[in-house]
Amino acid sequence: MRTIVAAAGALAFMTAAALAADTEGEIKQVDIEKMTITLDNGKTYRLPSEMDMSVLSEGVVVIIAYDSRDGVNQITDMLIP
């Protein structure tokens, strides 16, 4: 039984890791109402609700980590180099 539980846990961990991704790009659009940014790659990413959007504007280069679920790219971490 322990083997099955351990295998299921490992599979869940690998699946979660497979959903995570990262990218770098220049912000082309900021939508304050929807809490999203669109990068120069054409993709839109949703910001966490606690994000201070005052530091984000068009032309800012960002590096983001995000999870893709149900067609939404949810940002999990962001760096402005």
C-alpha positions in Angstrom: 0.0 0.0 0.0 2.8 2.4 0.8 4.3 1.8 -2.6 1.0 2.8 -4.3 0.8 6.0 -2.2 4.4 6.9 -2.9 4.0 6.3 -6.6 0.8 8.4 -6.7 2.6 11.2 -4.9 5.5 11.1 -7.2 3.2 11.2 -10.2 1.3 14.2 -8.8 4.6 16.0 -8.3 5.8 15.3 -11.8 2.5 16.4 -13.3 2.5 19.7 -11.4 6.1 20.3 -12.5 5.1 19.6 -16.1 2.6 22.4 -16.0 5.1 25.0 -14.8 6.9 27.1 -17.4 8.9 30.3 -17.7 9.4 33.0 -20.3 11.0 36.4 -20.7 9.7 39.3 -22.7 8.7 42.9 -23.1 5.3 44.0 -21.8 3.1 45.2 -24.7 -0.1 45.7 -22.8 -1.3 46.0 -19.2 -4.9 45.4 -18.3 -5.5 46.6 -14.7 -9.1 45.5 -14.6 -8.4 41.9 -15.7 -5.1 41.8 -13.8 -3.2 40.6 -16.9 -0.2 41.5 -19.0 0.5 40.7 -22.6 4.1 40.1 -23.7 5.7 40.6 -27.1 5.2 36.9 -27.7 1.5 37.6 -28.0 0.5 35.6 -24.9 -1.5 36.9 -22.0 -0.6 36.1 -18.4 -2.8 36.6 -15.3 -1.1 38.3 -12.3 -1.6 37.2 -8.7 -4.1 39.3 -6.8 -1.5 40.6 -4.4 0.7 42.0 -7.3 1.5 45.7 -7.2 0.7 46.7 -10.8 2.1 50.2 -10.4 5.6 48.9 -11.3 4.3 47.4 -14.6 4.0 49.4 -17.8 4.5 48.9 -21.5 8.1 48.4 -22.5 9.2 46.9 -19.2 11.1 43.6 -19.7 10.1 40.8 -17.3 11.0 37.2 -16.6 8.0 35.2 -15.4 7.3 31.7 -14.1 3.7 30.6 -14.7 1.3 27.6 -14.6 -1.0 26.9 -17.5 -4.4 25.6 -16.5 -7.7 25.6 -18.4 -6.2 28.0 -20.9 -5.1 30.5 -18.4 -1.4 31.4 -17.9 -1.3 32.2 -14.1 1.9 34.0 -13.1 3.6 32.4 -10.0 6.7 34.5 -9.9 8.0 37.6 -11.7 11.4 39.3 -11.9 12.1 42.7 -13.4 15.8 42.6 -14.3 
